[in-house]
């Protein structure tokens, strides 16, 4: 079961199945001849040397030609994975440089819908990292954890933050209020992420396991989202100043909403 998982992960890096089998076999027993590797990996001898040649070319396997036999050994997984990580990072940076000039950010009234928790967080992170003046947000505890580094960097570069927290995670950048639990439930915001960047672009995502999200630069939608967060921040500031005598004047239903 474990070997199957490792095979899948190695082939995801770009190795063929036979290359992955040979490398895993060598990790368990080396140095080894082609014949021994064939038996360990469970692949035909005719295919072993081809796989070994490709692995040698990748720098994943070392060869020692001796008088009676040619022996093979793997390089350390740490070295191999560091190399793949470095190459992937360099490839991504090269592509970023080449692809970004081709991309023209659309300014339109369209609402763009997509799904996926990872994709929603990536879109939120992009808005946060590109913000220049202001960020208005609604975040769950999981959102705070995922977006904290990007938000800390935004705060550091002088972006004003207005944040509504619907959970208990600590957060201290900008103006921060905690949404009352009862109100969070009534509004259906238990798993809601909202990001409004520079009064210009708006993202809302709902659900953590099955996430649906919408992003737009539609001016009206952006204004509505920002106004919602602004009013919630304002209301919580006012609530914090109310004494018990004033709270007692409220209808019981209203007091229940305000009290967590």
C-alpha positions, -999 to +999 in steps of 0.1 A: +000+000+000+028+024+010+049+015-021+018+022-043+016+057-027+053+063-032+051+052-068+023+076-075+042+105-059+074+097-078+056+095-111+039+128-103+075+143-102+080+131-137+096+096-133+081+067-154+067+038-134+097+016-142+121+044-131+102+049-099+102+011-092+140+009-099+147+039-076+126+025-048+142-010-052+177+006-049+167+025-017+160-009+000+191-027-012+223-013-028+248-015-044+230-039-068+234-052-103+209-048-130+199-085-125+193-079-088+174-047-094+152-065-119+142-091-093+137-064-065+116-041-087+096-068-104+103-056-139+118-073-170+156-072-172+153-058-207+136-027-192+158-023-161+189-010-180+168+015-199+153+028-167+187+028-150+201+048-179+174+074-177+178+076-139+216+080-143+210+108-168+187+125-142+214+122-116+192+100-095+214+069-097+252+064-096+270+037-115+303+019-107+318-003-135+338-030-119+357-061-132+329-086-127+298-065-127+283-030-130+268-019-097+242+009-091+233+029-060+207+057-055+215+092-045+200+103-012+162+111-014+170+144+003+194+154-025+170+142-052+140+160-038+159+192-031+169+192-068+133+187-079+122+214-056+148+238-069+141+230-105+103+234-100+108+268-082+131+280-110+107+269-137+078+286-119+097+319-116+107+317-153+071+311-163+059+339-141+082+363-158+071+351-192+034+347-186+025+378-166+030+402-196+005+381-215-022+385-188-045+415-189-066+419-158-102+424-169-122+453-156-159+444-161-192+440-143-191+402-146-193+379-116-167+351-119-176+319-101-153+290-092-149+263-066-123+248-044-109+258-010-073+261-022-084+282-052-104+305-030-075+311-006-052+316-035-075+343-050-079+359-015-041+359-011-037+375-045-061+403-036-044+409-002-009+410-018-020+434-045-039+458-022-024+492-019-046+512+005-074+492+022-086+457+029-119+449+045-123+413+055-146+387+071-126+356+082-130+323+100-103+309+122-091+287+093-089+318+071-069+337+096-044+308+098-041+305+060-039+342+052-020+355+082+014+360+065-001+379+036-021+401+060+009+408+082+028+418+051-001+441+040-002+457+074+036+462+073+034+481+040+007+504+054-025+489+041-055+498+064-072+467+076-108+464+088-114+428+100-145+409+112-136+376+129-163+350+132-141+327+153-117+328+182-083+330+164-060+358+177-056+387+152-044+422+160-036+440+127-058+470+120-094+475+133-106+441+145-140+431+159-154+397+167-188+389+152-213+377+178-218+339+175-255+341+172-254+368+145-228+347+126-252+318+126-282+339+116-263+354+087-250+320+075-214+332+079-199+303+099-177+293+069-176+326+050-146+344+037-150+380+023-122+402+010-127+437-004-095+452-018-090+490-023-128+495-028-122+479-062-124+441-061-145+418-041-142+381-032-167+360-013-162+322-006-185+299+013-178+265+028-146+248+037-150+212+026-170+221-005-161+257-014-179+279-039-166+314-046-173+346-065-149+374-075-158+406-092-149+442-099-185+451-103-187+485-087-221+480-071-212+446-056-179+459-043-197+489-026-223+466-010-197+442+003-176+471+017-206+488+032-217+456+049-183+452+066-180+489+075-215+488+091-206+457+111-174+473+123-194+504+133-221+484+150-197+464+171-178+496+181-211+511+193-221+479+210-188+479+230-198+513+244-233+504+255-239+499+292-262+473+306-289+499+312-291+507+275-289+470+265-319+463+288-340+486+267-335+464+236-360+438+226-351+403+239-345+391+204-320+419+197-302+413+229-298+377+220-282+386+187-258+411+203-247+387+230-223+359+220 
